[in-house]
Amino acid sequence: MLKVSNLVNPKNAAYFNKPRFDQIFKEITTEVDKSAKFTRGWIVNQKMECYGAECGSVFLEFQTKEDSEIVLENLDDTNYGDEKVKIVCVPEEAYVNYYLKRFDVK
């Protein structure tokens, strides 16, 4: 599980609508698909924001650890608009026991 962040200025993200979040998600996943396939993902909107999950962040699940490592290596610290993309690995326990429950993701 990877969390892709720093895609937008959090101050601006509070004013985004669904089409803008969908656009960000599509752009990031299109870029990810160039190097590895993810199995599931979503973007954090204003209602989902919580500690460790900033509005505009994208969470992505991969079938293999290798796929997530490829994405981490290829995309971390690259440019997205005016920002530098930040990617971190999310421990499976935190992902399953906190984020999935918090976001009610099935």
CYANA upper distance limits for C-alpha pairs under 8 A (distance plus 0.5 A):
  1 MET  CA     59 PHE  CA      7.50
  1 MET  CA     60 LEU  CA      6.14
  1 MET  CA     61 GLU  CA      5.09
  1 MET  CA     62 PHE  CA      6.88
  1 MET  CA     68 SER  CA      7.52
  1 MET  CA     89 CYS  CA      6.41
  1 MET  CA     90 VAL  CA      5.94
  1 MET  CA     91 PRO  CA      7.69
  1 MET  CA     92 GLU  CA      7.44
  1 MET  CA     95 TYR  CA      7.96
  2 LEU  CA     59 PHE  CA      6.24
  2 LEU  CA     60 LEU  CA      5.81
  2 LEU  CA     61 GLU  CA      7.13
  2 LEU  CA     68 SER  CA      7.36
  2 LEU  CA     72 LEU  CA      8.36
  2 LEU  CA     87 ILE  CA      7.06
  2 LEU  CA     88 VAL  CA      6.17
  2 LEU  CA     89 CYS  CA      5.10
  2 LEU  CA     90 VAL  CA      6.13
  3 LYS  CA     57 SER  CA      7.21
  3 LYS  CA     58 VAL  CA      6.19
  3 LYS  CA     59 PHE  CA      5.08
  3 LYS  CA     60 LEU  CA      7.01
  3 LYS  CA     87 ILE  CA      6.11
  3 LYS  CA     88 VAL  CA      5.94
  3 LYS  CA     89 CYS  CA      6.87
  3 LYS  CA     90 VAL  CA      7.09
  4 VAL  CA     57 SER  CA      6.10
  4 VAL  CA     58 VAL  CA      5.50
  4 VAL  CA     59 PHE  CA      6.79
  4 VAL  CA     60 LEU  CA      8.39
  4 VAL  CA     85 VAL  CA      7.37
  4 VAL  CA     86 LYS  CA      6.32
  4 VAL  CA     87 ILE  CA      5.04
  4 VAL  CA     88 VAL  CA      7.29
  5 SER  CA     54 GLU  CA      7.95
  5 SER  CA     56 GLY  CA      7.58
  5 SER  CA     57 SER  CA      5.04
  5 SER  CA     58 VAL  CA      7.00
  5 SER  CA     85 VAL  CA      6.56
  5 SER  CA     86 LYS  CA      5.65
  5 SER  CA     87 ILE  CA      6.71
  6 ASN  CA     56 GLY  CA      8.29
  6 ASN  CA     57 SER  CA      7.51
  6 ASN  CA     83 GLU  CA      6.91
  6 ASN  CA     84 LYS  CA      7.04
  6 ASN  CA     85 VAL  CA      5.88
  6 ASN  CA     86 LYS  CA      6.34
  7 LEU  CA     24 ILE  CA      8.45
  7 LEU  CA     56 GLY  CA      6.99
  7 LEU  CA     57 SER  CA      7.26
  7 LEU  CA     80 TYR  CA      6.77
  7 LEU  CA     81 GLY  CA      8.25
  7 LEU  CA     83 GLU  CA      6.80
  7 LEU  CA     84 LYS  CA      7.93
  7 LEU  CA     85 VAL  CA      6.52
  8 VAL  CA     12 ASN  CA      7.59
  8 VAL  CA     13 ALA  CA      6.95
  8 VAL  CA     56 GLY  CA      6.74
  8 VAL  CA     83 GLU  CA      7.57
  9 ASN  CA     13 ALA  CA      6.82
 10 PRO  CA     14 ALA  CA      7.20
 10 PRO  CA     54 GLU  CA      7.71
 10 PRO  CA     55 CYS  CA      6.79
 10 PRO  CA     56 GLY  CA      7.82
 11 LYS  CA     15 TYR  CA      8.48
 12 ASN  CA     16 PHE  CA      7.54
 13 ALA  CA     46 GLN  CA      8.18
 13 ALA  CA     55 CYS  CA      6.72
 13 ALA  CA     56 GLY  CA      6.81
 14 ALA  CA     46 GLN  CA      6.66
 14 ALA  CA     55 CYS  CA      7.84
 16 PHE  CA     20 ARG  CA      6.44
 16 PHE  CA     21 PHE  CA      7.32
 17 ASN  CA     21 PHE  CA      7.02
 18 LYS  CA     22 ASP  CA      6.53
 19 PRO  CA     23 GLN  CA      6.59
 20 ARG  CA     24 ILE  CA      6.82
 21 PHE  CA     25 PHE  CA      6.70
 21 PHE  CA     43 ILE  CA      7.46
 21 PHE  CA     45 ASN  CA      7.82
 21 PHE  CA     56 GLY  CA      7.52
 22 ASP  CA     26 LYS  CA      6.58
 22 ASP  CA     43 ILE  CA      8.48
 23 GLN  CA     27 GLU  CA      6.63
 24 ILE  CA     28 ILE  CA      6.71
 24 ILE  CA     56 GLY  CA      8.41
 25 PHE  CA     29 THR  CA      6.53
 25 PHE  CA     42 TRP  CA      7.71
 25 PHE  CA     43 ILE  CA      6.70
 25 PHE  CA     58 VAL  CA      7.43
 26 LYS  CA     30 THR  CA      6.40
 27 GLU  CA     31 GLU  CA      6.86
 28 ILE  CA     32 VAL  CA      6.69
 29 THR  CA     33 ASP  CA      6.47
 30 THR  CA     34 LYS  CA      7.27
 31 GLU  CA     35 SER  CA      8.16
 32 VAL  CA     36 ALA  CA      6.58
 32 VAL  CA     37 LYS  CA      7.65
 32 VAL  CA     38 PHE  CA      8.26
 32 VAL  CA     71 VAL  CA      6.87
 32 VAL  CA     75 LEU  CA      8.35
 33 ASP  CA     37 LYS  CA      5.78
 33 ASP  CA     38 PHE  CA      7.79
 35 SER  CA     67 ASP  CA      8.45
 35 SER  CA     70 ILE  CA      7.37
 35 SER  CA     71 VAL  CA      7.01
 35 SER  CA     74 ASN  CA      8.28
 36 ALA  CA     67 ASP  CA      5.89
 36 ALA  CA     68 SER  CA      8.03
 36 ALA  CA     70 ILE  CA      7.48
 36 ALA  CA     71 VAL  CA      7.13
 37 LYS  CA     62 PHE  CA      7.30
 37 LYS  CA     63 GLN  CA      8.40
 37 LYS  CA     67 ASP  CA      7.58
 38 PHE  CA     60 LEU  CA      6.89
 38 PHE  CA     61 GLU  CA      6.11
 38 PHE  CA     62 PHE  CA      4.97
 38 PHE  CA     63 GLN  CA      7.26
 38 PHE  CA     67 ASP  CA      8.37
 39 THR  CA     60 LEU  CA      8.03
 39 THR  CA     61 GLU  CA      6.03
 39 THR  CA     62 PHE  CA      5.76
 39 THR  CA     63 GLN  CA      6.72
 40 ARG  CA     60 LEU  CA      6.38
 40 ARG  CA     61 GLU  CA      5.66
 40 ARG  CA     62 PHE  CA      7.73
 41 GLY  CA     58 VAL  CA      7.54
 41 GLY  CA     59 PHE  CA      5.84
 41 GLY  CA     60 LEU  CA      4.77
 41 GLY  CA     61 GLU  CA      6.54
 42 TRP  CA     58 VAL  CA      6.22
 42 TRP  CA     59 PHE  CA      6.05
 42 TRP  CA     60 LEU  CA      7.34
 43 ILE  CA     55 CYS  CA      8.42
 43 ILE  CA     56 GLY  CA      6.58
 43 ILE  CA     57 SER  CA      6.19
 43 ILE  CA     58 VAL  CA      4.82
 43 ILE  CA     59 PHE  CA      6.85
 44 VAL  CA     48 MET  CA      6.08
 44 VAL  CA     49 GLU  CA      6.70
 44 VAL  CA     53 ALA  CA      7.38
 44 VAL  CA     54 GLU  CA      7.31
 44 VAL  CA     55 CYS  CA      5.62
 44 VAL  CA     56 GLY  CA      5.80
 44 VAL  CA     57 SER  CA      5.92
 44 VAL  CA     58 VAL  CA      6.75
 44 VAL  CA     59 PHE  CA      8.36
 45 ASN  CA     49 GLU  CA      6.83
 45 ASN  CA     55 CYS  CA      5.65
 45 ASN  CA     56 GLY  CA      6.61
 46 GLN  CA     55 CYS  CA      6.10
 48 MET  CA     53 ALA  CA      8.35
 48 MET  CA     55 CYS  CA      7.90
 48 MET  CA    102 ARG  CA      8.18
 48 MET  CA    103 PHE  CA      6.60
 49 GLU  CA     53 ALA  CA      6.07
 49 GLU  CA     54 GLU  CA      5.92
 49 GLU  CA     55 CYS  CA      5.82
 50 CYS  CA     54 GLU  CA      7.06
 53 ALA  CA     57 SER  CA      6.91
 61 GLU  CA     68 SER  CA      8.41
 62 PHE  CA     67 ASP  CA      6.81
 62 PHE  CA     68 SER  CA      6.49
 63 GLN  CA     67 ASP  CA      7.72
 64 THR  CA     68 SER  CA      7.28
 65 LYS  CA     69 GLU  CA      6.71
 66 GLU  CA     70 ILE  CA      6.70
 67 ASP  CA     71 VAL  CA      6.93
 68 SER  CA     72 LEU  CA      6.61
 69 GLU  CA     73 GLU  CA      6.56
 70 ILE  CA     74 ASN  CA      6.55
 71 VAL  CA     75 LEU  CA      6.25
 71 VAL  CA     76 ASP  CA      8.20
 72 LEU  CA     76 ASP  CA      5.96
 72 LEU  CA     87 ILE  CA      6.66
 72 LEU  CA     88 VAL  CA      7.95
 75 LEU  CA     85 VAL  CA      7.59
 75 LEU  CA     87 ILE  CA      8.07
 76 ASP  CA     84 LYS  CA      8.41
 76 ASP  CA     85 VAL  CA      6.12
 76 ASP  CA     86 LYS  CA      5.78
 76 ASP  CA     87 ILE  CA      5.78
 77 ASP  CA     84 LYS  CA      5.63
 77 ASP  CA     85 VAL  CA      5.39
 77 ASP  CA     86 LYS  CA      6.18
 77 ASP  CA     87 ILE  CA      8.27
 78 THR  CA     84 LYS  CA      5.95
 78 THR  CA     85 VAL  CA      5.94
 79 ASN  CA     83 GLU  CA      6.27
 79 ASN  CA     84 LYS  CA      5.16
 79 ASN  CA     85 VAL  CA      6.51
 80 TYR  CA     84 LYS  CA      6.57
 80 TYR  CA     85 VAL  CA      6.73
 90 VAL  CA     94 ALA  CA      7.32
 90 VAL  CA     95 TYR  CA      6.84
 91 PRO  CA     95 TYR  CA      6.70
 92 GLU  CA     96 VAL  CA      6.47
 93 GLU  CA     97 ASN  CA      6.20
 93 GLU  CA     98 TYR  CA      8.26
 94 ALA  CA     98 TYR  CA      5.72
 94 ALA  CA     99 TYR  CA      7.18
 95 TYR  CA     99 TYR  CA      5.43
 95 TYR  CA    100 LEU  CA      6.60
 96 VAL  CA    100 LEU  CA      5.87
 96 VAL  CA    101 LYS  CA      7.64
 97 ASN  CA    101 LYS  CA      6.85
 98 TYR  CA    102 ARG  CA      6.34
 99 TYR  CA    103 PHE  CA      6.34
100 LEU  CA    104 ASP  CA      6.12
100 LEU  CA    105 VAL  CA      5.69
100 LEU  CA    106 LYS  CA      8.01
101 LYS  CA    105 VAL  CA      7.35
